[in-house]
Amino acid sequence: MTLVSVSASNLDTWRDLSAAQQPDWPDRGELDKVVAELAGLPPLVFAGECDQLKDSMAAVARGEAFVLQGGDCAETFAGATAENVRNKLKTLLQMAIVLTYAGRVPVVKIGRLAGQFAKPRSKPTEVRDGVELPAYRGDMVNGFDFTPEARRPDPNRLLRAYHSSAVTLNLARAFTKGGYADLRQVHAWNQDFVAESPAGRRYEQLAREIDQALAFMRACGADPEEFHTVEFYSSHESLILDYDRALTRIDSRTGLPYDVSAHMVWIGERTRQLDGAHVEFFSRIRNPIGVKLGPTTTPEEAIALIDKLNPDNEPGRLTFITRMGAGKVRDALPTLVEKVNASGATVAWVCDPMHGNTFEAPSGHKTRRLDDVLDEVAGFFEVHHALGTHPGGIHIEFTGDDVTECVGGGHAIVEEDLALRYETACDPRLNRGQSLDLAFRVAELYRSS
């Protein structure tokens, strides 16, 4: 690895470049005060944990593991409760169990949580009934209510995002290390919806098989620590650069900079300009990182991103998260994967089957069809199978609650149901049953690939 001398100037080169999707802060002096306070706060994660995730992502890139990355489209401060965090973790762990047992593959578990408080928007403003206000950019920036007061960008929300992330991470660590994630809990996690959900009944059958396997291993005297806790990592889209820069620290072990707001951060499709501020900032930090790639991405753009973000071809450093859409994945993805693979670059390939499949229902709700989500994942696997490359994981938006935001699933939701429990702050999420439907389908695809 090429070690570079690190200074504040190295970490601030992005400030001289165009930064897309940044809020129009009304008071720069207030922002500077908040950023200075953030810079003095403790890290949310540690550099050694980031390196541990990087090692796991290297296994994904080698074809030896699979990534399950998921959580809220946009977290809210009000959602940082024990119940909400537990339900999201429960769903993620249930999906991971399905993939591990039915897919027979080690699963790297990464949450879209403890930092996913900012969202890019297609337009800077929103108009309702002739009134134009700034768009809602996530709780880190402004409020959801359509009022001038709520929509005014407020730098103090960056501090609230930090503290909310700390609470969420503390809960996540307690749940994953304190016995809740014990494999013997697989039945207890399911009691509330097994009787009424097709996905729940299917999961319960798998849980019984796991119980039998665990009983056999205990009879043989085997009870490894891995059965009682799980490694769980946090991630978010690094959108508001002032926040992530303020939470970048120099690791005392190596003298290298890490963005300690999360274990992994990614660049979105709207902010991946090669000459832009986000790519420049990411080139300086040492976390495992991701880049979202849409259907218009050329192989030349992907390879240029690799050269900028991972010039040493470090395994586990870079993940490409493809978001093509069910109708485009089989046409847009093959050349991209083929050319990147031919370049000798070491990247992990992960499928985001959510963002390319959004449409507006007649009711005005943004939604997604589970069938389209499943179809894009199937296309992702087909492409990699045909090329002899590794389909490395999925990146999804889901919740542990019984919302009605996406249509379809074993317990079918139709467009007329969307208004019943449409609770997202931004984009539609899979509910718990739909998430498990997806996990079983991915396990089938993985075993047959």
N, C-alpha and C positions, 0 to 999 in steps of 0.2 A: 504494500500500500504506500502511496506517496503521501508523506506527512508534510503539511504546509505550516509555516509559521502563522499562528493565529493571533489576531489583534482585533480591536473593535472595528478598525477600518476594513478588515477582511470580511467581517460579518455585516457590514453596512453598505457594501457595494451595490446592493439592490436598490438603495434609496435614489440612485442616479438614473434609474430606469423606469419605464412606464409600468405602473402597478394597476392591473385591471381589478374591477369589482371592489374597490375600497370605498368605505363610507365617506361622505362629505361632512367631516366633523366640523361643527359650527365654531368650536373654540379650541384652537390648536394648543393654547397654553394649558387648558384643562387636560387634553390628551397627553401632553408631555409630563404633567404631574402624575397621571395614572401610570404611564409607562415606567416612570422612575420608581414608583412604588412596586409595580409588578417585578421589576428587575431585582428588587431586594427580597422578594418572597422565596420560601423554600421550593425546591423542585417538586413537581407532581410525580415524576417517575425518575429513575436513576439510569445513568449511562450504561451500567452493567446489565440492566434489564433490557435495554434497547439492543445491546450486543447479543444477548441471549435470543431475542426474537430474530435478529439478523441470522444467527446460526440456524434457527428453525426455518426461516425463509430460504436459506441456502439448500436445505433438504427438499423444500418444495421445488426449487429450480432444478434440482437433480432428479426429480420424479419420485421422491421417497416419502412425500407427505402431501397433505391437502389443506388449503386454507378455508376456514369458515369465518367470514368477516361480516358483521351485521349489527344493526341497531336502528335507532331513530333516524328519520330523514333529518329532522332538526330537533335537538333537545330543547327543552324549556326549563327555566329556573324552577317553575312550579312542579316539574316532573322529577326533581331530584329527591324522591322519597324512597324509603326502604321498600315499600310495596312495588313501586314501579321498577326500581333497579332489580329487585329479586325476580319479578316476572320476566324481564328481558333476559336476565342471566339464565333463568330456568329454561326458557325457550331455546336460547343458544346452546345450552348444555344438552338439552334433549335432541336437538338437531345433530350435535357433535356425536352423541352416542349412536344415533342412527347411522351416521356416516362411518364411524369407527367400526361398529359391529357388523352392519349390513354391507358396508363398502369395503371393509377390511383394509383400512388405511389410517395411519396416524393423522390426527387433525390438529392444526394450529388454530387456536381460538382467539379471535380479535374482535373486540366490540367497537362499534361506532358510538362511543359514549365517552363521557368525562372530557368534553371539549367540542362536541359537534353542535355548537351554538350559533354558527354563522352560515348563511346560504347565499350563493350567487343568484342574481336575478337577471332575467332577460331584458328588463327595462328598469331604469333608475327610479321611476315614479309609478304610482298607481292612481287611476281615475275612477271614482265612483260618483254617480249622479252629478257629474260636472265638477266635482271637487278633486283636485290633484294634490297628492301628498307623496312623500318619499316612500318607496317600496319597503316592505318588511324584509329586513336582511338577517333575521335571527335575533334571539334574545341578547346575544353579545353586543348587538348594535342598537336596536330600537325595539319598540313594543308592537305587538300584533294588532291591537285595537286601532281602528281607522280614525284617529284623531291627531291634530297637529302636535299635541304634547307627547303622545305615545310614539309617533313616527319620527320624532326629532332624534337623530343619532346622539347617544350619550356615552362619552368615554368611560364613565364610572361603571357601565355595564361590563367592561372588560374585567374589572375587579370581581364583579358578581360571578362572571363566568369562571374565573379562577377558583373562587371559593366553592361554587357549585360543583366544579370538577373534582375538587379535593374531597368533598362529601361523597360523591359518586364513587370515586376510586377507593375510598375507605370502606364503603359498603361492599364493593366488588371484591376487595381483598378478603374481607371478613367472610363473605359467602363462599368464595372459592377455596379458602384455606381453613375455614373453621368448622368443617364437617358437612356443610350443606351440599357440597359437590361430591360427597361420597357416592360411589357407584351403587351402593346398597339403597340409595334414595330414589332409584329410578321409578319405583312404583309410587312413592309418596308424591313425587312431582306431578303425577298424572291423575290423581284421584278426582280432581275437580271437574274434569271434562271427558273422562274415558267413556262414560256411558252414552253421551250424546254426540260424540264426534267420531266420524269414520277414521280420521287420522289418529285420534286418541285410542281407539280400539286396536288399530294396527300397531301402534306404539306399545300398548300393553302386552300384546303377544310377544313382541321383541324383548320387552322387559322380563318376561318370564324366562325366555331363553338365556338372557344374561344372568338372571338369578341362578339358574341351573349351572351355568359355567362357573360362576363365583363359588357356588357350593362345592363343586368338584375341586376347584383350586384350593379352597380352604381345607378340604379333606386331605389334599396332598401336602398341606403345610405351607402353601404359598399365599401371602397376603401383602403384596408390595405397596409401598407408600403411594404410588401412582393411582391406586384405587380409591384413595381417600381425599386427595386434593387435585386441582387442575392448575395448569399454567394458563393465565388469562392476561391478555394485553389490551391496551387502549389505543384508539386511533381517532383522528378526525381530519377533515379537509383543512389544510393550513391556508385559510383565506385572508384573514385580517393579519397582515404581516407585522404590524406594530405589536400585536399580542404575542405571536410566536417568537419574534425577535427578542422581546423583553424576557421571555422564558427560555432563552438559549444560554447555556452555561458551558464553561470550559471544564472538561473532565479532569479531575486531579490525577488520575492514573496515566492518562495518555497525552494530556494537553490539547485535546481535540474538542471541538464544539458539538454539543447535542442540544436539540430542542426538547427540553424536559417537560413540555406541556403534554406529551403523549409518547408512547413507545414507537408508534409509526404515524407518519403524517403523509398526506397525499396532495397532489396538485390536480385541480379539476380540469375538465375539458375546456372551460372558458378562460382558464388562466395559465395554460401550458405554453404560451408564446416563448419561443427559443430565446428571444432577445428581451424577455420581460422580467419583471422583478421577482416573480415567484420562482421561476427556474433558477435564477441567479442565487436567491437565498438558499434554495434546496441544495445547490451545488456546494455550499459551504458547511452544512451540518452533516453529522455522521450517522443519524438514525437510519433504519430501514425506511425507504420511501416508496411511494406509488405515484403513478401518473395515469389519469383517466384518458382513454383514447376512444374517440367516436368514429363513425363510419367514414368520415372524410379524411382520416389520418393516412398519410402516405408512408411507405417504408422509409423514404429518405428523412421524413420528419422524425420518425421513431428512432432511427439510427443516430440522427443528430442529437436527440434527447439523451440517448445512451452515452454518446461521447461527452456531453456536457455534465451529466449527472453521475455517471459511473465510469470515468475514464480508465480506472484500473481494473475494470471488469470484476469487481469484488462480488463473490457469490452472496446472495441474500440481501444485497444493497437495494436493488431496483425491482419493482413489480409493475407490470403493465396491466391495468384494469380496463378491460375492453367493454364498451357500452354501445353496441351496434344496433340493437333492435332485432326482433325476431325475423323481420322480413329482409334484413340486410346482412346478418352475421355470416351466412354461408357464402356470400359473395365478397364481402369486405375484409373478412378476417384471414383467409388463406394466404394471400400474397404478403400481408403484413407479417404473419408468423414465419412464413418461409424465408423472407428476406432477412429478418432479424436473426433467425436461427443460422442462416448461411453466413452472417457476418461474424459468427463466433461469440456473440454477446451472451452473457449469462443473465437471463431475466426469468422471473416467475410470471406466468400468465394466469390471470384471474378474470372471471366473467361477472360483470355487473349486468344482470338481466332486467333491471328495473327501469333505468333512466331512458332507454330507447323505446319503451313500450307504453308511454303515458298518453292518454287521450282524454277528452272532455265528454262526459256523459250528458244526455239531454237536460239533466237537472242542473248542469253547471259545475258539478263536482269533477275535479281531476281524478282519474282512476287508472287502473291497469288490470288487464285480464291475466289471471293466473296461467291460463293456457299459453299466452304469449310469453310469459316469464319462463315456463317450462320449455317452450319451443326454442327460445334463444339459448338456454342452457344445453339443450340437446344439440343444437347447431354448433355450439362451442366445442362440445365433446367430439362431434363428427369431424370437424376441421382438424383438431389435434390428432385424432385417431388416424385420419388419412395421411397426415404429414409425419406421423411417428414422433410427435412432440407430446409434452405432458400438460393435460388440462389441470392447472394448479389449484383452482379454488373458485369460490363464489363470493360475491360481495352484494349484500341485499339490505333493503330497508324493511324492518319488521318491528312489531311490538309484541309484548307478551299478553296484551289485552284482546278481548273479543270485539275488535273494531270492525266496521263495515266500510272499508276504504278501497279494497281491490275486489273485483268480481271473480266468481268461480270458486273452485275448491270442492273437497268432498262434501262439506256441509255448505251447499252452494249459496253464494251471495249473488243476487241479480242487481241490475242497475237501479231498480226501484228501492232496493234496500240501503243504498249508500247513505241516505240521510239519517238512518237509525242511530249509528254511532260513528260519525265521521269526525275524528278528533285531532287529526294531524295538524301541525302548525305550518306545514308546507306541502310536501308530496305524499301520495297515498302509500301506506305500508301494508305488508302482509300481516294477517293476524296469526295467532298461534297455530291453529289448525292448518292454515295455508302454508305456514312455514314448515310444518312437519310433512305435509304433502310434498313440498319441494325437496326436503331432505331425503325422503324415501326414493324419489325419482333420481336424484343425483347419485345416491348409493347404487341404484340399478345401473345407471350410465357408467359409473366408475368401474364396477365389476365387469361390465361387458366391453370396456374399452381396452 
